[in-house]
Amino acid sequence: MKVILKENIETLGNIGDIVKVAPGYARNYLVPKGYAIEATTRNAKALEHAKRQMEYKKNKVLESAKNLLEKIEATPLNLVHQAGESDKLFGSVTNMELAEALKNRGLDIDRKKILLSEPIKTLGEYEVPVKIHPEVVATLKVTVSKAE
């Protein structure tokens, strides 16, 4: 089944793309959630008009992602944790904790967008990538220090 995407979907494509998907995936997920419309001849003709609107929306989303990038990179996180003598943490710093710390600073970032390859287990300074948009990846500076 062919559908026209109304939203950017990382595994399928970008706004305005015509993609072929399984009928059940389109019927049960993409169309009801508003991520896509069926690619009929009528919709294909309306696609040309909709592409201009979708291009505007795509640029607007990219613009807001770049603004968020600036906010994230201007917000270094300082986390205080209990640590042993060899600077190893009791526990670890995960992407869930980083998302919570960002939320406390007014930046609501989904924890799945914080690309922490493995939890932080030692004291120090780290640079953590945050994938805001398929084209925009911010670098979050995290400093983990020892609790007194």
TORMAR-127297 format. One record per atom (N, C-alpha, C): residue in three letters; atom name; x, y, z. Coordinates in pm, 1 decimal, always signed. Example, Ala and Ser with C-alpha at 12.3 -4.5 7.8 and 13.67 -1.06 7.14 Angstrom:
R   r  a       px       py       pz
R ALA  N  +1319.0   -569.0   +780.0
R ALA CA  +1230.0   -450.0   +780.0
R ALA  C  +1320.0   -330.0   +780.0
R SER  N  +1285.0   -225.0   +708.0
R SER CA  +1367.0   -106.0   +714.0
R SER  C  +1290.0     +3.0   +787.0
***
This chain:
R   r  a       px       py       pz
R MET  N    +85.1   -117.9     +0.0
R MET CA     +0.0     +0.0     +0.0
R MET  C    +89.0   +123.3     +0.0
R LYS  N    +55.8   +220.5    -82.3
R LYS CA   +133.7   +344.1    -89.2
R LYS  C    +65.7   +452.2     -6.9
R VAL  N   +147.3   +524.4    +69.7
R VAL CA    +97.0   +633.6   +152.2
R VAL  C   +185.1   +756.4   +132.6
R ILE  N   +128.3   +873.1   +161.1
R ILE CA   +200.8   +999.5   +157.2
R ILE  C   +225.7  +1040.6   +302.1
R LEU  N   +352.1  +1059.9   +337.4
R LEU CA   +387.4  +1093.5   +475.6
R LEU  C   +355.3  +1239.0   +506.7
R LYS  N   +291.0  +1260.6   +622.0
R LYS CA   +259.3  +1395.5   +668.3
R LYS  C   +354.0  +1440.1   +778.6
R GLU  N   +434.6  +1347.3   +829.6
R GLU CA   +531.9  +1374.9   +935.3
R GLU  C   +664.1  +1308.6   +898.4
R ASN  N   +774.2  +1353.8   +956.3
R ASN CA   +902.5  +1285.9   +939.9
R ASN  C   +900.4  +1159.9  +1025.7
R ILE  N   +923.7  +1045.7   +962.7
R ILE CA   +933.0   +919.1  +1034.5
R ILE  C  +1069.2   +861.7  +1001.4
R GLU  N  +1152.3   +844.5  +1105.0
R GLU CA  +1292.2   +810.2  +1086.3
R GLU  C  +1312.5   +684.4  +1002.9
R THR  N  +1227.7   +582.3  +1022.6
R THR CA  +1247.3   +456.4   +951.7
R THR  C  +1188.6   +456.2   +811.4
R LEU  N  +1099.5   +551.8   +779.9
R LEU CA  +1033.1   +552.1   +649.1
R LEU  C  +1079.9   +663.7   +557.4
R GLY  N  +1074.1   +786.7   +603.2
R GLY CA  +1111.1   +898.1   +517.1
R GLY  C  +1069.5  +1031.1   +575.6
R ASN  N  +1070.4  +1131.8   +489.4
R ASN CA  +1041.5  +1268.3   +532.3
R ASN  C   +903.0  +1312.0   +487.9
R ILE  N   +864.3  +1429.1   +530.3
R ILE CA   +734.0  +1485.7   +496.7
R ILE  C   +719.2  +1494.0   +344.8
R GLY  N   +605.8  +1445.4   +293.9
R GLY CA   +575.4  +1454.2   +152.0
R GLY  C   +622.4  +1336.4    +68.9
R ASP  N   +699.5  +1245.9   +125.4
R ASP CA   +745.5  +1128.3    +51.7
R ASP  C   +630.7  +1030.5    +30.3
R ILE  N   +630.1   +965.5    -86.5
R ILE CA   +535.1   +857.6   -112.6
R ILE  C   +611.7   +728.2    -91.0
R VAL  N   +567.2   +650.0     +8.1
R VAL CA   +636.6   +525.8    +42.6
R VAL  C   +540.2   +408.3    +37.5
R LYS  N   +596.0   +290.4    +14.1
R LYS CA   +515.6   +169.1    +10.6
R LYS  C   +534.1    +97.6   +144.3
R VAL  N   +421.4    +71.7   +212.6
R VAL CA   +425.1     +4.3   +342.8
R VAL  C   +322.7   -109.1   +342.8
R ALA  N   +330.4   -192.6   +443.5
R ALA CA   +232.4   -300.0   +458.4
R ALA  C    +94.6   -238.7   +484.1
R PRO  N    -10.7   -296.3   +427.8
R PRO CA   -144.9   -239.6   +445.3
R PRO  C   -187.1   -226.0   +591.7
R GLY  N   -154.2   -325.3   +672.6
R GLY CA   -191.2   -319.4   +814.2
R GLY  C   -120.2   -208.1   +887.8
R TYR  N     +6.6   -185.2   +855.1
R TYR CA    +84.3    -78.0   +917.1
R TYR  C    +22.0    +57.4   +884.1
R ALA  N    -19.2    +73.5   +760.0
R ALA CA    -81.7   +199.2   +718.3
R ALA  C   -218.7   +215.3   +783.4
R ARG  N   -302.0   +111.9   +774.9
R ARG CA   -439.2   +117.6   +826.1
R ARG  C   -445.7   +132.8   +976.9
R ASN  N   -358.6    +61.3  +1047.8
R ASN CA   -368.7    +55.8  +1193.6
R ASN  C   -281.1   +156.3  +1266.8
R TYR  N   -177.6   +208.3  +1201.0
R TYR CA    -87.6   +297.4  +1273.0
R TYR  C    -71.2   +433.6  +1204.7
R LEU  N    -22.8   +434.0  +1080.9
R LEU CA    +13.6   +560.3  +1016.3
R LEU  C   -106.2   +653.3   +993.3
R VAL  N   -214.0   +600.6   +935.9
R VAL CA   -329.9   +685.0   +903.5
R VAL  C   -404.6   +729.9  +1029.9
R PRO  N   -436.4   +639.1  +1125.4
R PRO CA   -508.3   +685.6  +1245.4
R PRO  C   -430.7   +787.2  +1329.1
R LYS  N   -298.5   +774.8  +1333.4
R LYS CA   -216.6   +869.3  +1411.4
R LYS  C   -195.3  +1001.2  +1337.1
R GLY  N   -233.9  +1006.8  +1209.2
R GLY CA   -216.9  +1129.5  +1132.2
R GLY  C    -77.9  +1145.3  +1074.9
R TYR  N     +1.0  +1038.2  +1072.8
R TYR CA   +135.7  +1045.8  +1017.5
R TYR  C   +136.1  +1034.4   +865.8
R ALA  N    +27.7   +980.2   +807.1
R ALA CA    +25.3   +959.8   +662.4
R ALA  C   -118.5   +959.9   +612.2
R ILE  N   -132.6   +978.7   +479.8
R ILE CA   -261.7   +962.7   +414.1
R ILE  C   -241.8   +865.3   +298.6
R GLU  N   -350.2   +800.4   +258.5
R GLU CA   -340.7   +703.7   +149.8
R GLU  C   -307.6   +776.7    +19.5
R ALA  N   -223.3   +715.9    -62.9
R ALA CA   -178.2   +778.6   -187.3
R ALA  C   -273.3   +743.6   -301.7
R THR  N   -392.3   +806.5   -303.9
R THR CA   -487.5   +788.5   -413.4
R THR  C   -459.4   +895.4   -518.9
R THR  N   -528.3   +886.4   -633.6
R THR CA   -506.3   +986.7   -738.6
R THR  C   -547.4  +1126.1   -691.3
R ARG  N   -655.8  +1131.8   -616.3
R ARG CA   -701.5  +1261.5   -563.1
R ARG  C   -598.1  +1319.1   -467.3
R ASN  N   -548.2  +1233.8   -377.6
R ASN CA   -447.0  +1279.4   -281.5
R ASN  C   -315.7  +1312.7   -350.8
R ALA  N   -284.2  +1239.7   -459.1
R ALA CA   -160.6  +1267.2   -533.0
R ALA  C   -166.4  +1405.6   -597.8
R LYS  N   -285.8  +1443.6   -647.5
R LYS CA   -300.7  +1576.8   -706.6
R LYS  C   -290.4  +1684.7   -598.6
R ALA  N   -346.3  +1656.1   -483.9
R ALA CA   -340.4  +1752.8   -373.2
R ALA  C   -201.4  +1757.5   -311.0
R LEU  N   -119.8  +1656.7   -341.5
R LEU CA    +15.1  +1649.2   -285.2
R LEU  C    +99.8  +1769.4   -326.2
R GLU  N    +86.1  +1812.2   -449.2
R GLU CA   +165.4  +1924.3   -497.8
R GLU  C   +140.3  +2050.4   -414.1
R HIS  N    +12.6  +2076.1   -385.4
R HIS CA    -20.8  +2190.4   -299.5
R HIS  C    +28.0  +2164.9   -158.0
R ALA  N     +8.4  +2043.4   -111.5
R ALA CA    +47.1  +2009.4    +25.9
R ALA  C   +198.5  +2010.9    +43.9
R LYS  N   +274.1  +1982.6    -63.9
R LYS CA   +420.1  +1981.8    -52.6
R LYS  C   +474.2  +2118.0    -11.2
R ARG  N   +413.4  +2223.8    -65.6
R ARG CA   +457.6  +2357.5    -26.8
R ARG  C   +432.7  +2380.5   +122.0
R GLN  N   +315.2  +2339.0   +168.6
R GLN CA   +284.3  +2355.0   +310.7
R GLN  C   +374.8  +2266.7   +396.0
R MET  N   +399.3  +2143.9   +349.5
R MET CA   +484.0  +2052.0   +424.7
R MET  C   +628.2  +2100.3   +428.1
R GLU  N   +673.4  +2162.0   +319.1
R GLU CA   +808.8  +2217.2   +314.3
R GLU  C   +822.6  +2329.4   +417.1
R TYR  N   +718.6  +2412.0   +427.1
R TYR CA   +717.6  +2518.5   +527.0
R TYR  C   +723.4  +2458.7   +668.2
R LYS  N   +642.2  +2353.6   +690.5
R LYS CA   +639.8  +2287.9   +821.5
R LYS  C   +774.6  +2223.7   +852.0
R LYS  N   +835.2  +2161.8   +750.5
R LYS CA   +966.1  +2097.7   +768.1
R LYS  C  +1070.8  +2201.2   +807.2
R ASN  N  +1068.3  +2316.6   +739.5
R ASN CA  +1162.9  +2423.3   +772.2
R ASN  C  +1138.0  +2478.8   +911.9
R LYS  N  +1011.9  +2487.4   +950.4
R LYS CA   +977.1  +2537.1  +1083.2
R LYS  C  +1026.1  +2440.9  +1191.6
R VAL  N  +1009.9  +2309.6  +1168.3
R VAL CA  +1056.7  +2208.3  +1263.7
R VAL  C  +1208.7  +2212.7  +1272.6
R LEU  N  +1275.8  +2227.6  +1158.6
R LEU CA  +1421.5  +2235.9  +1157.3
R LEU  C  +1469.1  +2360.5  +1230.7
R GLU  N  +1399.1  +2470.6  +1211.1
R GLU CA  +1432.7  +2596.0  +1279.9
R GLU  C  +1419.0  +2580.9  +1431.2
R SER  N  +1308.6  +2518.7  +1475.8
R SER CA  +1289.8  +2499.8  +1619.9
R SER  C  +1392.8  +2402.1  +1675.8
R ALA  N  +1433.9  +2302.4  +1594.8
R ALA CA  +1537.7  +2208.7  +1639.0
R ALA  C  +1671.1  +2280.3  +1655.7
R LYS  N  +1701.4  +2374.1  +1567.4
R LYS CA  +1826.3  +2449.9  +1579.4
R LYS  C  +1823.9  +2542.2  +1700.8
R ASN  N  +1706.4  +2598.3  +1730.6
R ASN CA  +1694.2  +2681.0  +1851.8
R ASN  C  +1714.8  +2595.9  +1976.0
R LEU  N  +1657.9  +2475.1  +1975.4
R LEU CA  +1674.0  +2383.5  +2087.7
R LEU  C  +1819.4  +2340.5  +2100.9
R LEU  N  +1889.0  +2323.5  +1987.6
R LEU CA  +2031.0  +2289.0  +1987.9
R LEU  C  +2110.7  +2394.8  +2062.3
R GLU  N  +2082.8  +2521.5  +2033.7
R GLU CA  +2154.0  +2630.5  +2100.8
R GLU  C  +2127.5  +2630.2  +2250.3
R LYS  N  +2001.0  +2603.0  +2290.0
R LYS CA  +1967.1  +2600.4  +2432.0
R LYS  C  +2037.6  +2485.5  +2503.2
R ILE  N  +2041.3  +2367.4  +2437.8
R ILE CA  +2105.2  +2250.6  +2499.5
R ILE  C  +2254.7  +2274.1  +2515.6
R GLU  N  +2318.1  +2326.5  +2411.2
R GLU CA  +2462.2  +2346.8  +2418.2
R GLU  C  +2500.6  +2460.6  +2513.0
R ALA  N  +2405.4  +2549.0  +2544.0
R ALA CA  +2431.9  +2657.5  +2638.4
R ALA  C  +2396.9  +2616.2  +2781.5
R THR  N  +2352.0  +2491.6  +2800.8
R THR CA  +2310.8  +2444.4  +2931.7
R THR  C  +2396.9  +2325.2  +2975.2
R PRO  N  +2515.1  +2350.9  +3031.4
R PRO CA  +2593.3  +2238.0  +3081.5
R PRO  C  +2530.6  +2184.0  +3210.2
R LEU  N  +2535.1  +2053.7  +3226.9
R LEU CA  +2477.9  +1991.2  +3346.8
R LEU  C  +2588.2  +1957.0  +3445.3
R ASN  N  +2565.8  +1987.1  +3572.3
R ASN CA  +2656.2  +1949.0  +3679.6
R ASN  C  +2580.2  +1854.4  +3771.4
R LEU  N  +2620.1  +1729.0  +3772.0
R LEU CA  +2554.5  +1628.1  +3854.3
R LEU  C  +2646.2  +1588.9  +3968.9
R VAL  N  +2588.1  +1575.9  +4087.2
R VAL CA  +2664.7  +1538.4  +4206.0
R VAL  C  +2619.8  +1399.7  +4249.0
R HIS  N  +2717.9  +1307.1  +4260.9
R HIS CA  +2687.9  +1168.9  +4297.6
R HIS  C  +2785.2  +1120.4  +4404.4
R GLN  N  +2739.7  +1019.9  +4476.6
R GLN CA  +2827.5   +952.5  +4571.6
R GLN  C  +2929.6   +871.6  +4492.8
R ALA  N  +3056.3   +877.7  +4534.6
R ALA CA  +3161.0   +804.0  +4463.7
R ALA  C  +3260.0   +746.7  +4564.0
R GLY  N  +3324.7   +639.7  +4521.7
R GLY CA  +3425.7   +575.6  +4605.1
R GLY  C  +3559.7   +644.8  +4590.6
R GLU  N  +3662.2   +583.1  +4649.6
R GLU CA  +3795.2   +643.8  +4648.9
R GLU  C  +3857.3   +648.3  +4509.7
R SER  N  +3826.3   +552.7  +4424.6
R SER CA  +3886.9   +548.6  +4291.0
R SER  C  +3800.1   +619.9  +4186.8
R ASP  N  +3720.9   +717.0  +4232.4
R ASP CA  +3634.0   +798.0  +4145.9
R ASP  C  +3529.2   +717.6  +4070.3
R LYS  N  +3496.3   +598.8  +4119.0
R LYS CA  +3388.2   +520.4  +4059.9
R LYS  C  +3259.3   +554.5  +4134.0
R LEU  N  +3152.9   +573.4  +4058.4
R LEU CA  +3024.6   +610.3  +4117.6
R LEU  C  +2958.8   +490.0  +4184.0
R PHE  N  +2882.8   +518.6  +4289.4
R PHE CA  +2794.2   +418.4  +4347.0
R PHE  C  +2666.1   +426.2  +4264.4
R GLY  N  +2653.0   +341.4  +4165.5
R GLY CA  +2542.2   +350.7  +4070.1
R GLY  C  +2596.6   +406.7  +3940.2
R SER  N  +2510.3   +471.3  +3862.3
R SER CA  +2555.7   +528.8  +3734.9
R SER  C  +2462.4   +641.8  +3692.9
R VAL  N  +2508.2   +720.1  +3596.2
R VAL CA  +2428.6   +827.2  +3538.6
R VAL  C  +2373.0   +774.9  +3406.3
R THR  N  +2240.7   +772.4  +3393.2
R THR CA  +2176.3   +719.5  +3272.9
R THR  C  +2110.8   +832.1  +3193.5
R ASN  N  +2062.4   +797.6  +3073.9
R ASN CA  +1994.6   +897.8  +2992.0
R ASN  C  +1864.8   +943.6  +3058.0
R MET  N  +1804.6   +858.1  +3141.2
R MET CA  +1682.7   +896.5  +3212.7
R MET  C  +1713.0  +1008.8  +3312.9
R GLU  N  +1825.2   +997.6  +3382.0
R GLU CA  +1864.3  +1100.0  +3478.4
R GLU  C  +1901.2  +1231.3  +3407.3
R LEU  N  +1966.7  +1218.7  +3291.5
R LEU CA  +2001.4  +1338.5  +3214.1
R LEU  C  +1875.8  +1408.2  +3163.7
R ALA  N  +1776.0  +1330.8  +3118.7
R ALA CA  +1650.1  +1389.0  +3072.1
R ALA  C  +1578.2  +1460.3  +3186.4
R GLU  N  +1581.8  +1401.1  +3304.3
R GLU CA  +1518.8  +1462.8  +3422.3
R GLU  C  +1590.2  +1592.9  +3459.3
R ALA  N  +1723.3  +1593.1  +3452.6
R ALA CA  +1799.5  +1714.9  +3484.1
R ALA  C  +1770.5  +1825.1  +3382.3
R LEU  N  +1756.6  +1788.0  +3256.1
R LEU CA  +1722.0  +1887.7  +3153.2
R LEU  C  +1580.8  +1940.3  +3174.0
R LYS  N  +1490.1  +1851.9  +3215.0
R LYS CA  +1351.7  +1892.9  +3239.0
R LYS  C  +1345.5  +1993.8  +3353.5
R ASN  N  +1428.1  +1973.9  +3456.2
R ASN CA  +1433.6  +2068.2  +3568.1
R ASN  C  +1485.8  +2204.7  +3524.2
R ARG  N  +1560.9  +2207.8  +3414.6
R ARG CA  +1612.7  +2333.9  +3360.8
R ARG  C  +1520.4  +2394.5  +3255.2
R GLY  N  +1404.8  +2331.4  +3231.9
R GLY CA  +1307.7  +2386.6  +3137.7
R GLY  C  +1318.2  +2332.0  +2996.6
R LEU  N  +1400.3  +2229.5  +2974.4
R LEU CA  +1414.1  +2168.8  +2841.6
R LEU  C  +1354.7  +2028.8  +2846.2
R ASP  N  +1241.6  +2010.2  +2780.0
R ASP CA  +1173.8  +1880.6  +2783.1
R ASP  C  +1223.1  +1795.5  +2666.1
R ILE  N  +1321.2  +1710.0  +2692.9
R ILE CA  +1382.3  +1623.2  +2592.3
R ILE  C  +1347.1  +1478.8  +2626.1
R ASP  N  +1301.8  +1403.8  +2525.2
R ASP CA  +1272.0  +1262.3  +2544.1
R ASP  C  +1402.1  +1187.5  +2571.6
R ARG  N  +1400.8  +1097.5  +2669.0
R ARG CA  +1523.2  +1026.9  +2707.2
R ARG  C  +1578.0   +939.8  +2594.9
R LYS  N  +1492.4   +898.9  +2501.7
R LYS CA  +1537.7   +815.6  +2389.9
R LYS  C  +1620.5   +894.8  +2290.3
R LYS  N  +1611.8  +1027.3  +2295.8
R LYS CA  +1688.7  +1110.9  +2205.2
R LYS  C  +1828.5  +1139.4  +2258.9
R ILE  N  +1851.7  +1106.4  +2386.5
R ILE CA  +1983.6  +1124.2  +2446.7
R ILE  C  +2063.1   +998.2  +2416.8
R LEU  N  +2164.2  +1010.9  +2331.5
R LEU CA  +2237.4   +895.3  +2280.7
R LEU  C  +2358.6   +862.5  +2367.8
R LEU  N  +2332.2   +812.1  +2484.5
R LEU CA  +2436.6   +771.9  +2577.2
R LEU  C  +2467.0   +625.2  +2548.7
R SER  N  +2585.7   +596.2  +2494.6
R SER CA  +2617.2   +459.5  +2452.5
R SER  C  +2616.6   +362.8  +2570.2
R GLU  N  +2667.7   +406.3  +2682.2
R GLU CA  +2661.2   +326.7  +2805.6
R GLU  C  +2655.4   +421.9  +2923.2
R PRO  N  +2595.6   +379.2  +3034.5
R PRO CA  +2584.1   +468.9  +3150.4
R PRO  C  +2720.2   +518.2  +3199.8
R ILE  N  +2721.1   +641.8  +3250.3
R ILE CA  +2843.4   +701.8  +3303.7
R ILE  C  +2867.3   +644.6  +3442.6
R LYS  N  +2985.9   +587.1  +3464.3
R LYS CA  +3014.3   +520.5  +3591.4
R LYS  C  +3132.8   +578.9  +3666.9
R THR  N  +3195.2   +684.5  +3610.4
R THR CA  +3308.2   +746.3  +3679.2
R THR  C  +3290.7   +898.1  +3680.5
R LEU  N  +3362.2   +963.9  +3770.6
R LEU CA  +3358.3  +1109.6  +3778.1
R LEU  C  +3429.7  +1168.3  +3657.6
R GLY  N  +3392.4  +1289.9  +3619.8
R GLY CA  +3460.7  +1357.4  +3510.5
R GLY  C  +3366.2  +1438.5  +3424.5
R GLU  N  +3420.9  +1484.9  +3312.2
R GLU CA  +3343.2  +1564.3  +3217.4
R GLU  C  +3316.9  +1480.5  +3093.8
R TYR  N  +3192.4  +1486.7  +3044.6
R TYR CA  +3151.3  +1406.6  +2929.8
R TYR  C  +3076.2  +1493.6  +2831.6
R GLU  N  +3082.8  +1454.8  +2704.5
R GLU CA  +3002.4  +1518.1  +2600.7
R GLU  C  +2907.2  +1412.3  +2547.0
R VAL  N  +2777.4  +1436.3  +2565.9
R VAL CA  +2674.5  +1339.8  +2529.2
R VAL  C  +2595.9  +1392.6  +2409.5
R PRO  N  +2588.1  +1315.0  +2299.9
R PRO CA  +2508.6  +1360.8  +2185.1
R PRO  C  +2358.2  +1347.4  +2211.6
R VAL  N  +2282.8  +1447.1  +2164.8
R VAL CA  +2137.0  +1447.6  +2176.7
R VAL  C  +2080.5  +1468.2  +2035.8
R LYS  N  +2010.4  +1366.4  +1984.6
R LYS CA  +1956.4  +1373.2  +1849.1
R LYS  C  +1818.3  +1436.8  +1854.8
R ILE  N  +1812.7  +1565.8  +1824.0
R ILE CA  +1689.5  +1642.3  +1831.0
R ILE  C  +1604.3  +1619.5  +1706.8
R HIS  N  +1670.6  +1611.7  +1594.1
R HIS CA  +1607.1  +1605.1  +1462.2
R HIS  C  +1699.7  +1518.9  +1376.5
R PRO  N  +1650.1  +1453.3  +1271.6
R PRO CA  +1740.6  +1372.7  +1189.2
R PRO  C  +1862.2  +1448.6  +1136.1
R GLU  N  +1850.1  +1580.2  +1120.2
R GLU CA  +1960.2  +1660.6  +1068.4
R GLU  C  +2034.3  +1738.8  +1176.7
R VAL  N  +1983.2  +1738.1  +1300.0
R VAL CA  +2040.5  +1820.5  +1406.7
R VAL  C  +2075.6  +1733.4  +1527.7
R VAL  N  +2205.4  +1734.2  +1562.9
R VAL CA  +2251.9  +1661.1  +1680.9
R VAL  C  +2326.7  +1760.2  +1770.3
R ALA  N  +2276.4  +1776.7  +1892.1
R ALA CA  +2338.5  +1868.1  +1988.1
R ALA  C  +2438.5  +1791.3  +2074.2
R THR  N  +2530.7  +1864.1  +2134.6
R THR CA  +2627.2  +1804.7  +2226.1
R THR  C  +2603.2  +1862.4  +2364.7
R LEU  N  +2562.5  +1775.5  +2456.3
R LEU CA  +2534.3  +1815.2  +2594.1
R LEU  C  +2659.4  +1791.7  +2678.1
R LYS  N  +2703.5  +1896.4  +2748.4
R LYS CA  +2821.6  +1883.8  +2834.6
R LYS  C  +2773.9  +1845.4  +2974.8
R VAL  N  +2824.1  +1732.5  +3023.6
R VAL CA  +2785.2  +1680.4  +3155.2
R VAL  C  +2910.1  +1669.7  +3241.6
R THR  N  +2902.9  +1726.9  +3361.8
R THR CA  +3011.0  +1715.6  +3457.6
R THR  C  +2957.1  +1637.9  +3577.8
R VAL  N  +3023.4  +1526.9  +3607.6
R VAL CA  +2983.5  +1445.0  +3723.1
R VAL  C  +3089.1  +1468.3  +3830.9
R SER  N  +3043.7  +1519.1  +3946.1
R SER CA  +3136.4  +1547.0  +4055.4
R SER  C  +3098.6  +1468.2  +4179.1
R LYS  N  +3192.6  +1462.3  +4272.7
R LYS CA  +3177.2  +1382.7  +4393.6
R LYS  C  +3098.6  +1460.1  +4499.8
R ALA  N  +3004.1  +1390.6  +4564.0
R ALA CA  +2929.2  +1452.2  +4672.6
R ALA  C  +3016.9  +1461.1  +4795.9
R GLU  N  +3002.2  +1569.0  +4869.2
R GLU CA  +3082.9  +1590.6  +4992.2
R GLU  C  +3035.6  +1499.7  +5102.4
***
